[in-house]
């Protein structure tokens, strides 16, 4: 099974194969942390020496890939989004292909859109979700982890499929789980204060 997680800086976590369709639980809000989850960093092999001086060393990108982003000029953000999705897919598939990975979960944490199972039109190259879903035979789970206080009434948030069903005042002290599409889950933390 493969779980890919993304979320706000205060979150982290994993997905299970069969989470409930919609739920509210009494789970406490996690303590903020600036460190990545141990499962994600422990599973990743060391980056090549040539990537050590680049901002993408953890993904194992080569200096040439980073240089291509720098040279992309006004298209640099798009080039970086595509590179992150591509390298994450390569790394996750390599980890899943290991004999020791049989029956285990690989977690990829990070990104605001890279793990989408069904990316919005025009954003397909920014997501590793469809490729990893195919690679795992459909055993891929997208989990978006969101700090409740970050949710605003803005165009960006309103564009998300679960937003019309979210009521900030309903279950403020409980975690809320949405299942907006098959293999796609959104976990909203309880109010932090």
Helices and strands as residue ranges (DSSP letters): E 2-7, E 23-25, H 38-43, G 49-51, G 57-59, H 63-71, G 73-75, H 76-97, G 99-101, E 106-109, G 124-126, H 129-135, E 140-146, G 148-150, H 155-158, G 163-165, E 175-181, E 184-188
